[in-house]
């Protein structure tokens, strides 16, 4: 799906679905409660959880540009639903490209159809951005592996049906990725009380000798970890699209507000102190989109895009957060109310500043590429 007309049609279709189905329920879901499996199933029924997968695998066979559109348009309606799009597409791609026939047979269809909640368990209490510092262990035993250790700050962990867990093999010291069914004995979970993304939840996983079959180690020769690290260039870019969706919803609400609200006998939009900030934020968001489109084009063509992805990861959430924050202020006392979605949008977008790597780490990636790791160190 690379034709501009096809992409425009796809955007219109996803936009109509998201705004009709998810928009009105956003605030209720944002306040928390049971995991919204109904929205996950709707996304699966409409082909949005396997956008880039081949059609014979249950996907749409579309390009990455379509996946970016899906993340953006669903995020406009509900950031948590957009995370479902994000997570299941990434997991499905990993299952298909790095999973054994047993993994594909067990988990691909449920993931694409929205019958399985997927989590990627990388971060640990003592190892966030430093993936080489992981301490979770995979001990080889007859027929498979036993996983032990703790994973933390894992989105969807409290409700996941399957997790891709990164652990260090005890015999070789190599870091590998394993597909772990979350109903396996030896797993306990904790849910975090977060300000945003409450619908999908975040938490920790404790593993005590959890059995994983030999077939559920990902990648040939255990190269699943390397494949997951390569996915960061994609996930960081997709985060930028979700940021665009959230920020544009806030700006649309604000544009409508300043058109209709009067002060001193004139519409708020009459005053440059109100209208010019909106113009500035729209400009910044257009620049984010241009960089995100460029990064996806590079990935689709097989070109390096790690630097662009790192730029997007630190910069897009900052741009989006400032836009939503300005929208809160331009609404005055209404923007402070929980009856409007602005406070929820602000909380949701703030989480993107941390997930998938902090701004500091992203800037180091960019600087090392420009200056050279031999000068800056690794």
Secondary structure, 3 states (H helix, E strand, C coil): CCCHHHHHHHHHHHHHHHHHHCCCCHHHHHCCCCCCHHHHHHHHHCCCCCCCCCHHHCCCCCCHHHHHHHHHHHHHHCHHHHHHHHHHHHHHHHHHHHCCHHHHHHHHHHHHHCCCCEEEECCECCECCCHHHCCCEEEEECCEEEEEEEEEEEECHHHCCEEEEEEEECCCCCEEEEEEECCCCCEEEEECCCCCCCCCCEEEEEEEEEEEEHHHECCHHHCHHHHHHHHHHHHHHHHHHHHHHHHHHHHHHHHHHHHHCEECCEEHHHCHHHHHHHHHHHHHHHHHHHHHHHHHHHHHCCCCCHHHHHHHHHHHHHHHHHHHHHHHHHCHHHHHCCCCCHHHHHHHHHHCCCCCCCHHHHHHHHHHHHHCHHHHCC
